[in-house]
Amino acid sequence: MESKANFEYLKYLSESSDRKAIFEELMTAYGKDVWNYAYSITRKWDQADDITQEVFLKVYRNLNTFRSESSVKTWLLAITRNTTLDFRRAAFYRKVTLMDFIIPNGQQESTEQEVIDKYAVNEMWKLVLKLPVKYREVLILFAHYQLSMKEMAQILDVTEGTVKSRLFHARNKISKLKEAQRFESD
């Protein structure tokens, strides 16, 4: 968890004239987290790249809006989630997603898909990626980013009770997927 000193430092930096330095520091410190979170929602490398770029453009334009009500990471992940949701609503996203359903399954995997499969060697990660977004998000925010229930509720714009419920259901779904996987391999 970030300290109060980090909040004050960011506030001090955002009031200074060197916005580029702040921007570079944020990208270095949180770029990977932002990209991973965007990817975990979209499951597409190119979309995660576009979303990450858009998130940091928004951050650069709105550095002065950070109010220290949450950690810098929570603030960035909330922006990432909202940007991803906006991106998914866009006509371009709907067309790309539609194309995923039109292309026959019998075709050879793309190079991109092969790379994704190599990176997704962890069986648990593969199971998490099979979950619906609302369950996938809470598991990733909880397990990977180690956010509190309150921070997750802020990012997801839901109550803490909803976060707890989704986390409970996500764990149950993972257990069922693991059981089904074990059953198939026997």
Buried (B, 14 or more C-beta within 10 A) or exposed (E): EBEEEBBEBBBEBBEEEEBEEBBEBBBEEBBEBBBBBBBBBBBBBEBBEBBBBBBBEBBBEEBEEBEBEBBBBBBBBBBBBBBBEEBBEEEEBEEBEEEEEEEEEEEEEEEEEEEBEEEEEEEEEEBBBEBEBEBBBBBBBBEBBEBBBEBBBBBBEBEBEBBBEBBEBBBEBBEEBEEEEEEEEE
